[in-house]
Amino acid sequence: MPTKKALHHGKRVHIKCRRCGRRAYHIRQKACSACGYGESSRLRGYSWGRKNLGRSRRLH
């Protein structure tokens, strides 16, 4: 009788990234979701992911 736990059948989607070291490198897409390795030579990062320092001082 099959159980609900074995839905992915043991397949690993992400492996360890050789650039950032996090387990975020997608095997089939050949790209890291954490640092962007495989997609671009620049390090992946967005403004919404960084803390906006000194914003409260400028508001008033």
SEVO-114564 format. One line per 3 residues: number of its first residue (from 1); their letters; for each residue x, y, z of C-alpha. Coordinates in Angstrom, 2 decimals. Layout:
N
NUM	A	X:Y:Z; ...
REM end
This chain:
60
1	MPT	0.00:0.00:0.00; 1.61:3.32:-1.06; 1.99:6.05:1.50
4	KKA	1.61:9.80:1.08; 5.23:10.46:2.10; 6.93:9.00:-0.99
7	LHH	5.73:11.54:-3.54; 9.14:12.62:-4.84; 10.44:9.03:-5.07
10	GKR	13.87:9.96:-3.72; 14.82:12.29:-6.57; 17.15:15.15:-5.62
13	VHI	16.30:18.43:-7.29; 19.02:20.60:-5.74; 22.67:19.76:-5.08
16	KCR	25.46:21.75:-3.46; 26.55:24.78:-5.49; 30.26:25.00:-6.29
19	RCG	30.27:28.81:-6.05; 28.26:29.63:-2.92; 28.24:26.24:-1.19
22	RRA	24.51:26.22:-0.52; 22.27:23.33:-1.55; 20.50:25.41:-4.18
25	YHI	21.97:24.29:-7.52; 19.17:22.88:-9.69; 20.39:19.78:-11.53
28	RQK	18.07:19.94:-14.56; 18.02:23.75:-14.94; 21.81:23.91:-14.30
31	ACS	21.50:27.10:-12.28; 21.85:28.07:-8.62; 18.82:29.75:-7.09
34	ACG	20.89:31.31:-4.30; 23.85:32.92:-6.11; 22.86:32.68:-9.79
37	YGE	25.75:30.42:-10.81; 25.11:29.01:-14.29; 22.91:31.90:-15.35
40	SSR	25.33:34.82:-15.05; 28.88:35.61:-14.01; 27.60:38.23:-11.55
43	LRG	26.42:37.29:-8.08; 22.65:37.11:-7.76; 21.13:39.72:-5.47
46	YSW	18.06:41.92:-5.38; 17.17:45.12:-3.57; 14.21:43.50:-1.84
49	GRK	16.61:41.02:-0.29; 18.78:43.66:1.38; 18.01:45.74:4.43
52	NLG	17.40:49.39:3.59; 19.50:51.14:6.24; 18.97:54.76:7.24
55	RSR	15.51:55.02:5.73; 13.72:56.05:8.93; 16.01:59.02:9.38
58	RLH	15.20:60.44:5.95; 11.42:60.13:6.29; 10.94:62.86:8.91
REM end
